[in-house]
Amino acid sequence: MVKGRQGERVRLYVRGTILGYKRSKSNQYPNTSLIQIEGVNTKEEVAWYAGKRMAYIYKAKVKRDGSHYRCIWGKVTRPHGNSGVVRAKFKSNLPPKSMFSCIPATFEFPGLFAVSSVGPFDVL
């Protein structure tokens, strides 16, 4: 039997930042959010993340199903511009407090992408 872990730990996600909602000069579209993924700087690199699922994870005061943590599921739809930003549609719109203050993460192996406002993803 093997005791303990062998080899290095592997991180199955990539961090990023929620930049805001998709918008025009006078309108903003809260059903689509713009997310900058860490280490992704070109439109070609974004193509790998297209279709990946994501979850915005946040902490609430009241417990639901035995947990204070909740999530809003979404999906990467397409690139936005040429600098590695992605557009993502969520099941329900992201709250305004999520902008710039959270730590998103893209799960690389299972095809999941999580966005968190509570901190690093060592817990997940």
DRENDO-365188 format. One record per residue (C-alpha): residue in one letter; x, y, z. Coordinates in steps of 0.02 Angstrom, whole numbers, plus 50000, padded with zeros to 5 digits. Layout:
REM residues N
('a',(X,Y,Z)) ...
END
This chain:
REM residues 124
('m',(50000,50000,50000)) ('v',(50058,50176,49961)) ('k',(50071,50297,50106)) ('g',(50036,50479,50072)) ('r',(50043,50567,49905)) ('q',(50171,50532,49773)) ('g',(50223,50664,49647)) ('e',(50171,50845,49641)) ('r',(49999,50914,49674)) ('v',(49912,50966,49515)) ('r',(49803,51120,49507)) ('l',(49655,51091,49392)) ('y',(49602,51272,49373)) ('v',(49664,51441,49313)) ('r',(49626,51605,49403)) ('g',(49556,51760,49322)) ('t',(49455,51919,49354)) ('i',(49277,51972,49317)) ('l',(49294,52137,49223)) ('g',(49111,52185,49210)) ('y',(48958,52161,49101)) ('k',(48959,52166,48912)) ('r',(48907,52343,48863)) ('s',(48888,52473,48728)) ('k',(48904,52660,48745)) ('s',(48739,52683,48837)) ('n',(48677,52507,48878)) ('q',(48746,52366,48981)) ('y',(48698,52183,48961)) ('p',(48704,52098,49132)) ('n',(48665,51925,49061)) ('t',(48841,51920,48983)) ('s',(48997,51949,49088)) ('l',(49176,51984,49033)) ('i',(49312,51880,49117)) ('q',(49502,51896,49099)) ('i',(49585,51726,49126)) ('e',(49761,51730,49200)) ('g',(49895,51684,49074)) ('v',(49778,51698,48924)) ('n',(49829,51845,48816)) ('t',(49771,51808,48638)) ('k',(49611,51764,48547)) ('e',(49689,51597,48495)) ('e',(49721,51545,48676)) ('v',(49540,51587,48721)) ('a',(49476,51460,48593)) ('w',(49523,51317,48710)) ('y',(49407,51384,48846)) ('a',(49255,51405,48732)) ('g',(49111,51298,48795)) ('k',(49189,51267,48967)) ('r',(49065,51277,49112)) ('m',(49091,51394,49257)) ('a',(49020,51426,49429)) ('y',(49019,51592,49522)) ('i',(49037,51538,49704)) ('y',(48988,51655,49843)) ('k',(48952,51649,50029)) ('a',(48781,51690,50103)) ('k',(48729,51726,50283)) ('v',(48589,51597,50289)) ('k',(48627,51411,50269)) ('r',(48541,51321,50126)) ('d',(48560,51132,50109)) ('g',(48682,51134,50255)) ('s',(48805,51257,50177)) ('h',(48836,51444,50173)) ('y',(48912,51430,49998)) ('r',(48808,51449,49840)) ('c',(48849,51456,49656)) ('i',(48783,51525,49492)) ('w',(48823,51414,49342)) ('g',(48876,51483,49174)) ('k',(48971,51446,49014)) ('v',(49109,51528,48911)) ('t',(49027,51579,48747)) ('r',(49161,51668,48644)) ('p',(49314,51782,48648)) ('h',(49293,51969,48677)) ('g',(49423,52072,48585)) ('n',(49603,52018,48551)) ('s',(49680,52018,48726)) ('g',(49618,51855,48802)) ('v',(49454,51913,48878)) ('v',(49306,51791,48867)) ('r',(49119,51821,48865)) ('a',(49020,51710,48982)) ('k',(48833,51686,49005)) ('f',(48770,51638,49177)) ('k',(48606,51553,49226)) ('s',(48558,51711,49321)) ('n',(48649,51877,49310)) ('l',(48805,51902,49416)) ('p',(48784,52025,49560)) ('p',(48872,52194,49540)) ('k',(48982,52161,49694)) ('s',(49068,52021,49598)) ('m',(49158,52144,49483)) ('f',(49348,52157,49510)) ('s',(49338,52089,49687)) ('c',(49332,51903,49655)) ('i',(49450,51763,49606)) ('p',(49383,51663,49460)) ('a',(49459,51497,49416)) ('t',(49449,51390,49260)) ('f',(49450,51204,49290)) ('e',(49561,51130,49155)) ('f',(49530,50944,49172)) ('p',(49342,50916,49193)) ('g',(49294,51064,49084)) ('l',(49226,51166,49227)) ('f',(49261,51349,49260)) ('a',(49229,51420,49433)) ('v',(49218,51600,49485)) ('s',(49231,51634,49670)) ('s',(49209,51785,49780)) ('v',(49262,51694,49938)) ('g',(49446,51660,49907)) ('p',(49567,51532,49838)) ('f',(49502,51367,49774)) ('d',(49598,51248,49887)) ('v',(49429,51204,49965)) ('l',(49347,51145,49803)) 
END
